Amino acid sequence: MVNYLLKITAELENLTNLQPQGGCDDPNFSYLFKVKCGRCGEVSQKETCVTLSETVALPAGKATTNLMQKCKFCGRDGTITMIPGQGKPLTDEASQAGKYAPLMQFDCRGYEPLEYVFSSGWKAESIEGTKFDDIDLSAGEFSEYDEKGECPVMISNLRSTFDVVK
């Protein structure tokens, strides 16, 4: 069992508090990433989708997990269980300092997460307090104009990393 902490960063222009629409522990937010099999090293062709609100029962016992998947190459079963409570929004200060904000922790058995894919369902607020909801980051950036603050707002240079945590 290895725990991976997904961390994100981006260049925020006149924005702060970038996070999933319902907060960092949003049960309906979909995390998309490729996985690598721990046995044969095969990387999944398509992104795997993991959501807090979706659980499946493990075959032995009463425990549940958020994803159970069989490697298409070697047939080994693997699971990914989400561990909420670690996430924090990406602030303007952290962004300017080049720091990463923790988003979600994953308990991975038989798989290693790779290549997080940014998608829709994000929110942020301008430095002036204007809220921007349902931001789609699938194109790799977001730009808008803050009427209240009379300034452009932008999210660019999105980056993510999976760090092993104890």
SETI-157640 format. One record per residue: residue in three letters; residue number from 1; chain; x, y, z of N, C-alpha, C, O in turn. Coordinates in nm, 4 decimals, decimal comma, always signed. Layout:
<atoms>
ala  NUM  A  X  Y  Z  X  Y  Z  X  Y  Z  X  Y  Z;
...
</atoms>
This chain:
<atoms>
met  1  A  +0,0847  -0,1177  +0,0000  +0,0000  +0,0000  +0,0000  +0,0892  +0,1240  +0,0000  +0,1777  +0,1392  +0,0841;
val  2  A  +0,0636  +0,2102  -0,0948  +0,1371  +0,3355  -0,1038  +0,0348  +0,4487  -0,1150  -0,0613  +0,4392  -0,1914;
asn  3  A  +0,0562  +0,5549  -0,0389  -0,0308  +0,6718  -0,0477  +0,0360  +0,7784  -0,1329  +0,1543  +0,8087  -0,1168;
tyr  4  A  -0,0424  +0,8341  -0,2236  +0,0038  +0,9411  -0,3116  -0,0803  +1,0649  -0,2862  -0,2029  +1,0574  -0,2788;
leu  5  A  -0,0141  +1,1785  -0,2729  -0,0828  +1,3056  -0,2540  -0,0752  +1,3835  -0,3847  +0,0331  +1,4191  -0,4312;
leu  6  A  -0,1928  +1,4096  -0,4434  -0,2000  +1,4900  -0,5651  -0,1870  +1,6363  -0,5256  -0,2627  +1,6865  -0,4425;
lys  7  A  -0,0888  +1,7048  -0,5872  -0,0669  +1,8467  -0,5605  -0,0700  +1,9218  -0,6932  -0,0240  +1,8717  -0,7958;
ile  8  A  -0,1253  +2,0436  -0,6890  -0,1367  +2,1239  -0,8110  -0,0769  +2,2622  -0,7901  -0,0655  +2,3111  -0,6777;
thr  9  A  -0,0390  +2,3237  -0,9012  +0,0011  +2,4635  -0,9010  -0,0331  +2,5211  -1,0374  -0,0569  +2,4480  -1,1335;
ala  10  A  -0,0350  +2,6530  -1,0439  -0,0649  +2,7238  -1,1684  -0,0234  +2,8683  -1,1504  +0,0012  +2,9143  -1,0388;
glu  11  A  -0,0160  +2,9389  -1,2613  +0,0045  +3,0828  -1,2539  -0,1336  +3,1467  -1,2457  -0,2154  +3,1329  -1,3366;
leu  12  A  -0,1581  +3,2171  -1,1352  -0,2860  +3,2833  -1,1134  -0,2672  +3,4337  -1,1310  -0,1825  +3,4947  -1,0658;
glu  13  A  -0,3467  +3,4923  -1,2190  -0,3414  +3,6366  -1,2391  -0,4686  +3,6982  -1,1821  -0,5778  +3,6757  -1,2343;
asn  14  A  -0,4545  +3,7760  -1,0748  -0,5655  +3,8421  -1,0059  -0,6691  +3,7438  -0,9525  -0,7853  +3,7801  -0,9342;
leu  15  A  -0,6279  +3,6193  -0,9275  -0,7163  +3,5158  -0,8730  -0,6517  +3,4501  -0,7525  -0,5299  +3,4548  -0,7349;
thr  16  A  -0,7363  +3,3879  -0,6688  -0,6877  +3,3101  -0,5556  -0,7889  +3,1996  -0,5258  -0,8982  +3,1975  -0,5824;
asn  17  A  -0,7515  +3,1081  -0,4366  -0,8387  +3,0004  -0,3895  -0,8922  +2,9103  -0,5007  -1,0120  +2,8824  -0,5058;
leu  18  A  -0,8048  +2,8653  -0,5887  -0,8428  +2,7700  -0,6930  -0,8625  +2,6334  -0,6285  -0,7738  +2,5822  -0,5602;
gln  19  A  -0,9812  +2,5744  -0,6514  -1,0155  +2,4447  -0,5930  -1,1362  +2,3853  -0,6666  -1,2021  +2,4552  -0,7435;
pro  20  A  -1,1656  +2,2562  -0,6433  -1,2861  +2,1988  -0,7033  -1,4112  +2,2762  -0,6611  -1,4139  +2,3368  -0,5540;
gln  21  A  -1,5141  +2,2740  -0,7453  -1,6365  +2,3515  -0,7260  -1,6956  +2,3376  -0,5857  -1,7351  +2,4376  -0,5258;
gly  22  A  -1,7023  +2,2167  -0,5327  -1,7615  +2,1941  -0,4008  -1,6590  +2,1914  -0,2890  -1,6876  +2,1394  -0,1812;
gly  23  A  -1,5410  +2,2456  -0,3115  -1,4339  +2,2411  -0,2122  -1,3424  +2,1230  -0,2397  -1,3705  +2,0405  -0,3267;
cys  24  A  -1,2343  +2,1154  -0,1664  -1,1340  +2,0118  -0,1928  -1,1857  +1,8703  -0,1679  -1,1346  +1,7751  -0,2269;
asp  25  A  -1,2859  +1,8551  -0,0817  -1,3416  +1,7223  -0,0552  -1,4780  +1,7039  -0,1224  -1,5618  +1,6283  -0,0732;
asp  26  A  -1,5000  +1,7725  -0,2342  -1,6248  +1,7631  -0,3105  -1,6503  +1,6168  -0,3480  -1,5702  +1,5584  -0,4210;
pro  27  A  -1,7608  +1,5554  -0,2996  -1,7850  +1,4139  -0,3283  -1,8142  +1,3851  -0,4754  -1,8010  +1,2707  -0,5189;
asn  28  A  -1,8534  +1,4861  -0,5526  -1,8886  +1,4637  -0,6929  -1,7811  +1,5065  -0,7917  -1,7999  +1,4936  -0,9127;
phe  29  A  -1,6681  +1,5575  -0,7418  -1,5599  +1,5999  -0,8300  -1,4866  +1,4766  -0,8832  -1,4495  +1,3879  -0,8065;
ser  30  A  -1,4662  +1,4719  -1,0147  -1,3993  +1,3581  -1,0778  -1,2503  +1,3861  -1,0962  -1,2109  +1,4865  -1,1555;
tyr  31  A  -1,1688  +1,2949  -1,0438  -1,0239  +1,3011  -1,0625  -0,9888  +1,2090  -1,1779  -1,0207  +1,0902  -1,1750;
leu  32  A  -0,9235  +1,2632  -1,2791  -0,8858  +1,1859  -1,3979  -0,7338  +1,1759  -1,4057  -0,6639  +1,2771  -1,3992;
phe  33  A  -0,6833  +1,0540  -1,4195  -0,5394  +1,0351  -1,4361  -0,5132  +0,8960  -1,4921  -0,5969  +0,8064  -1,4808;
lys  34  A  -0,3972  +0,8794  -1,5519  -0,3553  +0,7477  -1,6004  -0,2936  +0,6720  -1,4834  -0,2432  +0,7319  -1,3884;
val  35  A  -0,2985  +0,5393  -1,4921  -0,2393  +0,4563  -1,3876  -0,1400  +0,3582  -1,4500  -0,1535  +0,3170  -1,5653;
lys  36  A  -0,0396  +0,3223  -1,3694  +0,0609  +0,2244  -1,4119  +0,0484  +0,1020  -1,3230  +0,0453  +0,1132  -1,2004;
cys  37  A  +0,0410  -0,0151  -1,3854  +0,0293  -0,1401  -1,3104  +0,1579  -0,1651  -1,2311  +0,2682  -0,1508  -1,2839;
gly  38  A  +0,1423  -0,2025  -1,1045  +0,2567  -0,2295  -1,0185  +0,3265  -0,3603  -1,0495  +0,4402  -0,3814  -1,0072;
arg  39  A  +0,2598  -0,4489  -1,1231  +0,3213  -0,5774  -1,1562  +0,3956  -0,5713  -1,2890  +0,5147  -0,6019  -1,2944;
cys  40  A  +0,3264  -0,5318  -1,3969  +0,3878  -0,5393  -1,5302  +0,4351  -0,4041  -1,5836  +0,5060  -0,3987  -1,6841;
gly  41  A  +0,3959  -0,2934  -1,5163  +0,4406  -0,1613  -1,5588  +0,3603  -0,1015  -1,6731  +0,3936  +0,0067  -1,7215;
glu  42  A  +0,2549  -0,1699  -1,7174  +0,1710  -0,1205  -1,8269  +0,0960  +0,0061  -1,7816  +0,0384  +0,0102  -1,6729;
val  43  A  +0,0985  +0,1089  -1,8678  +0,0269  +0,2335  -1,8395  -0,1075  +0,2289  -1,9108  -0,1146  +0,1923  -2,0282;
ser  44  A  -0,2138  +0,2658  -1,8404  -0,3487  +0,2613  -1,8985  -0,3578  +0,3502  -2,0219  -0,2979  +0,4576  -2,0271;
gln  45  A  -0,4333  +0,3040  -2,1209  -0,4523  +0,3798  -2,2443  -0,5380  +0,5034  -2,2193  -0,5091  +0,6120  -2,2694;
lys  46  A  -0,6443  +0,4846  -2,1405  -0,7378  +0,5936  -2,1109  -0,7189  +0,6389  -1,9671  -0,6611  +0,5679  -1,8849;
glu  47  A  -0,7690  +0,7594  -1,9382  -0,7631  +0,8091  -1,8011  -0,8617  +0,7312  -1,7145  -0,9700  +0,6936  -1,7593;
thr  48  A  -0,8225  +0,7082  -1,5916  -0,9077  +0,6458  -1,4922  -0,9808  +0,7574  -1,4186  -0,9217  +0,8611  -1,3886;
cys  49  A  -1,1087  +0,7369  -1,3896  -1,1894  +0,8372  -1,3196  -1,2200  +0,7867  -1,1797  -1,2723  +0,6765  -1,1630;
val  50  A  -1,1872  +0,8678  -1,0782  -1,2124  +0,8322  -0,9398  -1,2918  +0,9458  -0,8759  -1,2560  +1,0629  -0,8890;
thr  51  A  -1,4006  +0,9098  -0,8061  -1,4882  +1,0072  -0,7420  -1,5179  +0,9604  -0,5997  -1,5415  +0,8416  -0,5778;
leu  52  A  -1,5170  +1,0516  -0,5032  -1,5435  +1,0168  -0,3634  -1,6802  +0,9518  -0,3446  -1,6947  +0,8601  -0,2638;
ser  53  A  -1,7807  +0,9989  -0,4191  -1,9173  +0,9498  -0,3990  -1,9395  +0,8095  -0,4552  -2,0408  +0,7469  -0,4240;
glu  54  A  -1,8478  +0,7587  -0,5370  -1,8629  +0,6247  -0,5944  -1,7725  +0,5268  -0,5216  -1,6506  +0,5435  -0,5186;
thr  55  A  -1,8335  +0,4242  -0,4628  -1,7568  +0,3218  -0,3922  -1,8005  +0,1830  -0,4381  -1,9134  +0,1631  -0,4828;
val  56  A  -1,7093  +0,0886  -0,4261  -1,7384  -0,0516  -0,4542  -1,6882  -0,1350  -0,3361  -1,5880  -0,1014  -0,2729;
ala  57  A  -1,7596  -0,2441  -0,3075  -1,7209  -0,3321  -0,1975  -1,6021  -0,4185  -0,2401  -1,5964  -0,4677  -0,3528;
leu  58  A  -1,5090  -0,4355  -0,1488  -1,3960  -0,5253  -0,1748  -1,4428  -0,6697  -0,1564  -1,5273  -0,6965  -0,0710;
pro  59  A  -1,3887  -0,7634  -0,2357  -1,4348  -0,9026  -0,2296  -1,4228  -0,9659  -0,0912  -1,5129  -1,0379  -0,0483;
ala  60  A  -1,3129  -0,9401  -0,0212  -1,2928  -1,0018  +0,1110  -1,3195  -0,8998  +0,2203  -1,2415  -0,8062  +0,2377;
gly  61  A  -1,4269  -0,9162  +0,2930  -1,4534  -0,8287  +0,4062  -1,5578  -0,7233  +0,3788  -1,6312  -0,7289  +0,2801;
lys  62  A  -1,5625  -0,6264  +0,4695  -1,6656  -0,5233  +0,4644  -1,6144  -0,3893  +0,4135  -1,6904  -0,2927  +0,4059;
ala  63  A  -1,4882  -0,3826  +0,3793  -1,4283  -0,2564  +0,3359  -1,4752  -0,2179  +0,1961  -1,5192  -0,3022  +0,1178;
thr  64  A  -1,4648  -0,0875  +0,1665  -1,4982  -0,0376  +0,0335  -1,3796  +0,0397  -0,0223  -1,2882  +0,0774  +0,0510;
thr  65  A  -1,3826  +0,0626  -0,1520  -1,2805  +0,1409  -0,2195  -1,3500  +0,2267  -0,3244  -1,4660  +0,2024  -0,3574;
asn  66  A  -1,2810  +0,3255  -0,3764  -1,3410  +0,4122  -0,4777  -1,3226  +0,3583  -0,6188  -1,3969  +0,3954  -0,7097;
leu  67  A  -1,2235  +0,2704  -0,6379  -1,2012  +0,2125  -0,7704  -1,1352  +0,0770  -0,7569  -1,0368  +0,0613  -0,6847;
met  68  A  -1,1910  -0,0221  -0,8279  -1,1267  -0,1522  -0,8391  -1,1168  -0,1788  -0,9888  -1,2166  -0,1730  -1,0606;
gln  69  A  -0,9951  -0,2082  -1,0353  -0,9725  -0,2199  -1,1789  -0,8733  -0,3324  -1,2048  -0,7803  -0,3540  -1,1272;
lys  70  A  -0,8944  -0,4032  -1,3144  -0,8055  -0,5123  -1,3543  -0,7135  -0,4609  -1,4651  -0,7594  -0,3958  -1,5589;
cys  71  A  -0,5842  -0,4900  -1,4543  -0,4886  -0,4522  -1,5580  -0,5229  -0,5277  -1,6857  -0,5356  -0,6501  -1,6836;
lys  72  A  -0,5378  -0,4571  -1,7951  -0,5731  -0,5198  -1,9230  -0,4591  -0,6054  -1,9783  -0,4817  -0,6915  -2,0634;
phe  73  A  -0,3370  -0,5820  -1,9303  -0,2212  -0,6538  -1,9830  -0,1933  -0,7833  -1,9052  -0,1833  -0,8904  -1,9652;
cys  74  A  -0,1807  -0,7739  -1,7712  -0,1432  -0,8924  -1,6925  -0,2588  -0,9503  -1,6107  -0,2461  -1,0597  -1,5557;
gly  75  A  -0,3724  -0,8781  -1,6018  -0,4888  -0,9293  -1,5309  -0,4885  -0,9076  -1,3812  -0,5802  -0,9535  -1,3129;
arg  76  A  -0,3890  -0,8393  -1,3278  -0,3812  -0,8151  -1,1830  -0,4855  -0,7129  -1,1410  -0,5077  -0,6139  -1,2107;
asp  77  A  -0,5504  -0,7369  -1,0258  -0,6461  -0,6416  -0,9699  -0,5721  -0,5344  -0,8908  -0,4713  -0,5618  -0,8256;
gly  78  A  -0,6229  -0,4140  -0,8974  -0,5683  -0,3036  -0,8194  -0,6820  -0,2174  -0,7685  -0,7908  -0,2164  -0,8261;
thr  79  A  -0,6568  -0,1450  -0,6602  -0,7586  -0,0567  -0,6040  -0,7010  +0,0815  -0,5780  -0,5811  +0,0979  -0,5554;
ile  80  A  -0,7898  +0,1806  -0,5817  -0,7542  +0,3170  -0,5444  -0,8624  +0,3666  -0,4498  -0,9801  +0,3717  -0,4854;
thr  81  A  -0,8212  +0,4030  -0,3289  -0,9129  +0,4541  -0,2281  -0,8752  +0,5979  -0,1967  -0,7595  +0,6275  -0,1669;
met  82  A  -0,9735  +0,6872  -0,2036  -0,9481  +0,8283  -0,1770  -0,9502  +0,8544  -0,0266  -1,0316  +0,7975  +0,0462;
ile  83  A  -0,8593  +0,9414  +0,0194  -0,8502  +0,9780  +0,1605  -0,8727  +1,1291  +0,1700  -0,7784  +1,2064  +0,1527;
pro  84  A  -0,9970  +1,1722  +0,1973  -1,0264  +1,3161  +0,2031  -0,9650  +1,3822  +0,3263  -0,9167  +1,3151  +0,4175;
gly  85  A  -0,9681  +1,5149  +0,3268  -0,9214  +1,5912  +0,4423  -0,7824  +1,6491  +0,4271  -0,7345  +1,7167  +0,5181;
gln  86  A  -0,7160  +1,6248  +0,3151  -0,5803  +1,6737  +0,2945  -0,5759  +1,8001  +0,2084  -0,4754  +1,8712  +0,2078;
gly  87  A  -0,6849  +1,8282  +0,1356  -0,6834  +1,9333  +0,0347  -0,6925  +2,0749  +0,0871  -0,7558  +2,1024  +0,1891;
lys  88  A  -0,6269  +2,1646  +0,0137  -0,6315  +2,3078  +0,0417  -0,6361  +2,3811  -0,0919  -0,5755  +2,3358  -0,1891;
pro  89  A  -0,7078  +2,4945  -0,0983  -0,7112  +2,5709  -0,2240  -0,5727  +2,6264  -0,2586  -0,4910  +2,6532  -0,1704;
leu  90  A  -0,5484  +2,6430  -0,3880  -0,4255  +2,7076  -0,4339  -0,4468  +2,8582  -0,4221  -0,5325  +2,9151  -0,4897;
thr  91  A  -0,3686  +2,9218  -0,3362  -0,3825  +3,0658  -0,3144  -0,2896  +3,1432  -0,4077  -0,1972  +3,0873  -0,4669;
asp  92  A  -0,3163  +3,2716  -0,4190  -0,2324  +3,3592  -0,4995  -0,0898  +3,3608  -0,4446  +0,0064  +3,3604  -0,5213;
glu  93  A  -0,0761  +3,3626  -0,3112  +0,0565  +3,3664  -0,2486  +0,1366  +3,2410  -0,2823  +0,2543  +3,2496  -0,3174;
ala  94  A  +0,0720  +3,1236  -0,2715  +0,1405  +2,9971  -0,3028  +0,1782  +2,9927  -0,4504  +0,2874  +2,9483  -0,4859;
ser  95  A  +0,0873  +3,0388  -0,5363  +0,1128  +3,0405  -0,6797  +0,2339  +3,1275  -0,7127  +0,3213  +3,0863  -0,7890;
gln  96  A  +0,2391  +3,2467  -0,6557  +0,3506  +3,3378  -0,6825  +0,4829  +3,2829  -0,6306  +0,5886  +3,3110  -0,6871;
ala  97  A  +0,4771  +3,2049  -0,5236  +0,5982  +3,1459  -0,4664  +0,6374  +3,0163  -0,5379  +0,7399  +2,9560  -0,5061;
gly  98  A  +0,5553  +2,9737  -0,6349  +0,5840  +2,8505  -0,7076  +0,5558  +2,7253  -0,6274  +0,6069  +2,6180  -0,6595;
lys  99  A  +0,4742  +2,7379  -0,5222  +0,4435  +2,6236  -0,4361  +0,3223  +2,5482  -0,4885  +0,2378  +2,6036  -0,5590;
tyr  100  A  +0,3158  +2,4206  -0,4524  +0,2042  +2,3342  -0,4886  +0,1054  +2,3269  -0,3720  +0,1456  +2,3286  -0,2557;
ala  101  A  -0,0239  +2,3186  -0,4040  -0,1267  +2,3016  -0,3018  -0,1749  +2,1567  -0,3038  -0,1999  +2,1024  -0,4114;
pro  102  A  -0,1886  +2,0919  -0,1858  -0,2396  +1,9545  -0,1827  -0,3871  +1,9522  -0,2218  -0,4634  +2,0410  -0,1836;
leu  103  A  -0,4267  +1,8511  -0,2978  -0,5653  +1,8446  -0,3442  -0,6364  +1,7214  -0,2877  -0,7418  +1,7344  -0,2253;
met  104  A  -0,5800  +1,6019  -0,3090  -0,6438  +1,4786  -0,2613  -0,5373  +1,3719  -0,2435  -0,4396  +1,3659  -0,3181;
gln  105  A  -0,5586  +1,2861  -0,1411  -0,4675  +1,1752  -0,1170  -0,5335  +1,0455  -0,1641  -0,6541  +1,0266  -0,1477;
phe  106  A  -0,4531  +0,9568  -0,2226  -0,5017  +0,8298  -0,2758  -0,4208  +0,7149  -0,2164  -0,2978  +0,7181  -0,2176;
asp  107  A  -0,4900  +0,6133  -0,1645  -0,4280  +0,4894  -0,1176  -0,4322  +0,3941  -0,2371  -0,5393  +0,3468  -0,2751;
cys  108  A  -0,3163  +0,3661  -0,2960  -0,3098  +0,2861  -0,4182  -0,2496  +0,1493  -0,3893  -0,1417  +0,1381  -0,3312;
arg  109  A  -0,3210  +0,0467  -0,4306  -0,2730  -0,0911  -0,4149  -0,2742  -0,1563  -0,5521  -0,3800  -0,1817  -0,6097;
gly  110  A  -0,1546  -0,1829  -0,6035  -0,1421  -0,2466  -0,7340  -0,1304  -0,1478  -0,8491  -0,1040  -0,1877  -0,9625;
tyr  111  A  -0,1495  -0,0203  -0,8214  -0,1398  +0,0834  -0,9250  -0,0626  +0,2041  -0,8739  -0,0571  +0,2312  -0,7540;
glu  112  A  -0,0033  +0,2755  -0,9684  +0,0622  +0,4025  -0,9384  -0,0050  +0,5090  -1,0254  -0,0132  +0,4923  -1,1471;
pro  113  A  -0,0533  +0,6183  -0,9649  -0,1168  +0,7230  -1,0458  -0,0131  +0,8049  -1,1225  +0,0938  +0,8363  -1,0701;
leu  114  A  -0,0462  +0,8388  -1,2471  +0,0409  +0,9190  -1,3330  -0,0435  +1,0238  -1,4045  -0,1644  +1,0055  -1,4187;
glu  115  A  +0,0155  +1,1300  -1,4486  -0,0442  +1,2264  -1,5415  -0,1872  +1,2687  -1,5075  -0,2819  +1,2293  -1,5756;
tyr  116  A  -0,2022  +1,3484  -1,4029  -0,3338  +1,4034  -1,3686  -0,3839  +1,4908  -1,4841  -0,3067  +1,5658  -1,5439;
val  117  A  -0,5132  +1,4806  -1,5147  -0,5735  +1,5552  -1,6244  -0,6712  +1,6582  -1,5669  -0,7698  +1,6219  -1,5027;
phe  118  A  -0,6433  +1,7857  -1,5903  -0,7338  +1,8922  -1,5455  -0,8594  +1,8898  -1,6322  -0,8512  +1,8705  -1,7535;
ser  119  A  -0,9751  +1,9093  -1,5700  -1,1023  +1,9081  -1,6423  -1,1905  +2,0220  -1,5916  -1,1396  +2,1222  -1,5413;
ser  120  A  -1,3209  +2,0073  -1,6047  -1,4133  +2,1122  -1,5604  -1,4482  +2,0946  -1,4126  -1,4072  +1,9974  -1,3491;
gly  121  A  -1,5245  +2,1902  -1,3588  -1,5723  +2,1790  -1,2218  -1,4866  +2,2485  -1,1170  -1,4852  +2,2068  -1,0012;
trp  122  A  -1,4150  +2,3537  -1,1556  -1,3291  +2,4278  -1,0625  -1,3925  +2,5622  -1,0277  -1,4821  +2,6099  -1,0972;
lys  123  A  -1,3445  +2,6221  -0,9192  -1,3860  +2,7578  -0,8833  -1,2653  +2,8340  -0,8306  -1,1673  +2,7757  -0,7843;
ala  124  A  -1,2758  +2,9665  -0,8392  -1,1723  +3,0561  -0,7867  -1,2393  +3,1888  -0,7590  -1,3545  +3,2103  -0,7967;
glu  125  A  -1,1675  +3,2774  -0,6935  -1,2212  +3,4121  -0,6727  -1,1141  +3,5140  -0,7050  -0,9945  +3,4899  -0,6885;
ser  126  A  -1,1608  +3,6287  -0,7518  -1,0653  +3,7335  -0,7870  -1,0119  +3,7976  -0,6601  -1,0682  +3,7811  -0,5519;
ile  127  A  -0,9041  +3,8702  -0,6750  -0,8447  +3,9416  -0,5624  -0,9459  +4,0421  -0,5062  -0,9408  +4,0763  -0,3881;
glu  128  A  -1,0374  +4,0888  -0,5910  -1,1417  +4,1844  -0,5501  -1,2635  +4,1156  -0,4891  -1,3545  +4,1836  -0,4416;
gly  129  A  -1,2675  +3,9801  -0,4893  -1,3772  +3,9070  -0,4260  -1,4828  +3,8513  -0,5209  -1,5758  +3,7847  -0,4754;
thr  130  A  -1,4713  +3,8764  -0,6511  -1,5670  +3,8206  -0,7470  -1,5452  +3,6704  -0,7575  -1,4321  +3,6243  -0,7724;
lys  131  A  -1,6548  +3,5938  -0,7497  -1,6450  +3,4491  -0,7565  -1,6631  +3,4010  -0,9002  -1,7519  +3,4472  -0,9719;
phe  132  A  -1,5779  +3,3082  -0,9406  -1,5867  +3,2450  -1,0718  -1,6129  +3,0965  -1,0487  -1,5309  +3,0273  -0,9882;
asp  133  A  -1,7278  +3,0472  -1,0971  -1,7688  +2,9089  -1,0755  -1,7651  +2,8287  -1,2049  -1,7645  +2,8837  -1,3150;
asp  134  A  -1,7626  +2,6968  -1,1878  -1,7633  +2,6010  -1,2983  -1,6584  +2,6338  -1,4048  -1,6877  +2,6379  -1,5243;
ile  135  A  -1,5364  +2,6569  -1,3583  -1,4244  +2,6854  -1,4481  -1,3800  +2,5560  -1,5150  -1,3597  +2,4546  -1,4482;
asp  136  A  -1,3651  +2,5599  -1,6458  -1,3187  +2,4449  -1,7227  -1,1694  +2,4629  -1,7529  -1,1302  +2,5546  -1,8250;
leu  137  A  -1,0871  +2,3737  -1,6965  -0,9425  +2,3813  -1,7151  -0,8913  +2,2763  -1,8141  -0,7706  +2,2546  -1,8246;
ser  138  A  -0,9823  +2,2115  -1,8864  -0,9405  +2,1058  -1,9794  -0,8561  +2,1593  -2,0953  -0,7796  +2,0838  -2,1552;
ala  139  A  -0,8689  +2,2880  -2,1276  -0,7875  +2,3479  -2,2339  -0,6511  +2,3933  -2,1817  -0,5676  +2,4409  -2,2588;
gly  140  A  -0,6286  +2,3786  -2,0512  -0,4990  +2,4149  -1,9940  -0,4903  +2,5573  -1,9445  -0,3881  +2,5981  -1,8893;
glu  141  A  -0,5978  +2,6344  -1,9639  -0,5980  +2,7723  -1,9129  -0,7408  +2,8250  -1,9043  -0,8340  +2,7657  -1,9587;
phe  142  A  -0,7561  +2,9370  -1,8352  -0,8850  +3,0039  -1,8191  -0,8583  +3,1541  -1,8157  -0,7665  +3,1997  -1,7475;
ser  143  A  -0,9377  +3,2299  -1,8885  -0,9250  +3,3758  -1,8806  -1,0637  +3,4377  -1,8880  -1,1528  +3,3882  -1,9570;
glu  144  A  -1,0790  +3,5465  -1,8153  -1,2076  +3,6141  -1,8028  -1,1774  +3,7581  -1,7631  -1,0618  +3,7962  -1,7447;
tyr  145  A  -1,2840  +3,8375  -1,7502  -1,2658  +3,9754  -1,7048  -1,3505  +3,9960  -1,5806  -1,4688  +3,9621  -1,5795;
asp  146  A  -1,2913  +4,0508  -1,4769  -1,3609  +4,0799  -1,3521  -1,4201  +4,2201  -1,3636  -1,3486  +4,3193  -1,3499;
glu  147  A  -1,5507  +4,2280  -1,3887  -1,6195  +4,3574  -1,4051  -1,6095  +4,4414  -1,2776  -1,5813  +4,5611  -1,2827;
lys  148  A  -1,6329  +4,3764  -1,1634  -1,6317  +4,4480  -1,0353  -1,4928  +4,5052  -1,0044  -1,4790  +4,6210  -0,9650;
gly  149  A  -1,3911  +4,4215  -1,0231  -1,2542  +4,4649  -0,9935  -1,1879  +4,5376  -1,1091  -1,0783  +4,5917  -1,0949;
glu  150  A  -1,2553  +4,5386  -1,2242  -1,2037  +4,6041  -1,3450  -1,0624  +4,5578  -1,3799  -0,9717  +4,6382  -1,4018;
cys  151  A  -1,0468  +4,4249  -1,3844  -0,9149  +4,3704  -1,4192  -0,9313  +4,2334  -1,4846  -1,0292  +4,1635  -1,4581;
pro  152  A  -0,8363  +4,1944  -1,5699  -0,8404  +4,0607  -1,6285  -0,7998  +3,9566  -1,5240  -0,7184  +3,9840  -1,4358;
val  153  A  -0,8575  +3,8375  -1,5353  -0,8185  +3,7268  -1,4479  -0,7778  +3,6099  -1,5375  -0,8330  +3,5907  -1,6458;
met  154  A  -0,6804  +3,5326  -1,4904  -0,6319  +3,4234  -1,5742  -0,5694  +3,3124  -1,4908  -0,5071  +3,3371  -1,3875;
ile  155  A  -0,5876  +3,1892  -1,5385  -0,5203  +3,0714  -1,4841  -0,4426  +3,0107  -1,6000  -0,5000  +2,9822  -1,7052;
ser  156  A  -0,3126  +2,9907  -1,5816  -0,2310  +2,9323  -1,6876  -0,1190  +2,8487  -1,6275  -0,1000  +2,8460  -1,5059;
asn  157  A  -0,0457  +2,7808  -1,7143  +0,0691  +2,6992  -1,6737  +0,0323  +2,6006  -1,5624  +0,1006  +2,5924  -1,4603;
leu  158  A  -0,0768  +2,5259  -1,5835  -0,1212  +2,4262  -1,4864  -0,0203  +2,3120  -1,4766  +0,0282  +2,2615  -1,5778;
arg  159  A  +0,0106  +2,2722  -1,3530  +0,1024  +2,1621  -1,3300  +0,0521  +2,0795  -1,2120  -0,0144  +2,1310  -1,1222;
ser  160  A  +0,0850  +1,9509  -1,2138  +0,0458  +1,8632  -1,1019  +0,1570  +1,7631  -1,0759  +0,2430  +1,7386  -1,1605;
thr  161  A  +0,1526  +1,7065  -0,9569  +0,2494  +1,6042  -0,9191  +0,1820  +1,5091  -0,8204  +0,0942  +1,5502  -0,7445;
phe  162  A  +0,2224  +1,3833  -0,8212  +0,1795  +1,2859  -0,7217  +0,2998  +1,2584  -0,6333  +0,3987  +1,2017  -0,6797;
asp  163  A  +0,2931  +1,2979  -0,5061  +0,4028  +1,2748  -0,4121  +0,3688  +1,1580  -0,3215  +0,2570  +1,1483  -0,2710;
val  164  A  +0,4663  +1,0685  -0,3008  +0,4485  +0,9575  -0,2080  +0,4495  +1,0142  -0,0666  +0,5378  +1,0923  -0,0311;
val  165  A  +0,3496  +0,9743  +0,0154  +0,3427  +1,0205  +0,1545  +0,3366  +0,8992  +0,2465  +0,2882  +0,7928  +0,2078;
lys  166  A  +0,3851  +0,9163  +0,3659  +0,3855  +0,8070  +0,4642  +0,2580  +0,8089  +0,5453  +0,2395  +0,7247  +0,6332;
</atoms>
